[in-house]
Amino acid sequence: MNIRIKAFTFIIASAMCWASCKKNNDRPTYLPTTSVNVINASNNIINFYQNGTRINNTSSYFPGGTLGNLTVKAGLQNYQIKLASPSTPNPLFTLPLTLDSGKVYSLYVSGQTPESIFFTNDTEVADSKVAKLRFVNASPDAGPLVLAFVTPVTQVSTPQFSNIAYKTTTDFLNVTPSTTGSLILSVYQAGSDISTARKDTVTVSTGRIYTVVGYGTIGSGGNQAISTSLIVNQ
């Protein structure tokens, strides 16, 4: 009888020890993450989802807008874009993308199909002596675009990036201290009359990294339909 009691006591003690050890080693599972800066380069107000969960909780994305870097799960995940309208609750599409952990991405939404999505891995480092500026063509039907700086008094246009194709991200241009502050930018179709192109005045500062996005659909609107957005990356 004593042997049975001792054996039973040993089993109970062993079980308690196993449970205690398991509890002590029950650490939360690490889920690798990455950062995504979504830029709405479409004509719609949209929301951004990962695996069915809305990521932009504070506001929707308006045309030409961004909400800064958002933290999402890394690796292969399913992303959805929805119109920010109660009458259209279903996603426009679901797109699987693989984004590496610990990196920073810029993701552009230029339309309502999976083909309208493209992204870059951002690795540029800021320089305290200059402002850094790049150009992205996110207009699906404008063809190659030009980004030019316009002199305020003479209105002379000096192209900085020429013949930039759709979904193309340029290298960064160093904007020297003598030209920082107020800049007049003009984005227009390559080979078109620049006098009809839209001009936008923006402010840049040394030590910052910027992206100028040309977006919008041309249709029958010509150059006036191209919009520009200045994104502060860092």
Buried (B, 14 or more C-beta within 10 A) or exposed (E): EEEEEEEEEEEEEEEEEEEEEEEEEEEEEEEEBBBBBBBBBBBBBBBBBBEEEEBBEEEBBEBBBBBEBBEBBBEEBEBBBBBBEEEEEEBBBEBEBEBEEEBBBBBBBBBBEBEBBBBBEBEBEBBEEBBBBBBBBBBBEBBBBBBBBBEEEEEEBEBBBEEBEBBBBBEBBEBEEEEBEEBBBBBBBBEBEBEEBBBBEBEBEBEBBBBBBBBBBBEEEBBEBBBBBBBEBE
